[in-house]
Amino acid sequence: MDAIAIDFETANERRDSACAVGVAWIEDGRVVRRETRLIRPPELRFSPGNIRIHGILPADVRDQPNLPEAMEAFLPDLSNRLVLAHNAGFDMGVLAASLAAWGKPMPAVAYLCTLRVARQVFPDPAGCGLAKVAARLGIRFEHHDAGEDAYACAEIALAAMREIGATRVAALPRLLNMPAALLPGGYRPDTESRRSTASRALLSGQQQPKPAPDLRFSVRGSTGNHYGIALEERSFGLYLRCDCIAGRHRRRCRHVDAMIDGDVTDLISGNFADIERLRLRILAADGLVEPSRARAQVELRRQFGFA
Ligand SMILES: [Zn+2]
């Protein structure tokens, strides 16, 4: 047994809204099996931005199994192998939140993020989004089909394995000095915290800010300093401001790049759901504006690596 790659698509901004899962199994240095399952989320509310990404509609999943049913046959494998996902924080969050939504505990998993692996083994200034890395490595796949995305994630791990001369994908954490993250069995995400904060504010008579406050994040920089990143709505478009030195000098910094990639590795503010909101806001605005040049609209597809 070596490793298993997983990828989720979601119906809306909520982590528990998985509407498709893709799984790819790795044995003996190759992908030996892949599966895609459609999933009926707890509510059939699909955001236009999400539909634009994966093309799955409410009618497609209305008669499909819910997540615990769809994943039942796969969950033992997730607990018994190294789990791979590209930007794993997202996919592990979706799995845990979706299981919790149906009252099921998360199985114990050890997972490795292939976005982090790619950044270390195949670094590139253009970024390490799934489509970009796959294109550079010659991996052919249909982006945003869950099974295809899981397959591409598995192939990226296999390419990294060959690149560093390893014989098993499961050896990557040790050889890259990148310990697999461990989720203990039974883990349940706190999906209510945002709502309860809002209700507390209402109860205490505080005014809800109008319009909704821009998205804010705190990240840990490479030297351990903490930086604040805020999404600002400017007359010329959407702008992600970071208060690190580069950001203050209106240069694009790696903290902003990580937010755009949806990489939550260094996120310390804990607002994982806001990463998805950020992605949807950027999608809706058709991209971000570069800090240094107000008129230089950065192409959405290039930002996100959509092929
Ligand atoms: Zn920064």
Residues whose N, C-alpha, C, O or C-beta is under 5 A from the ligand:
A	BS01	ZN	C242 C244 G247 C253 H255 V256
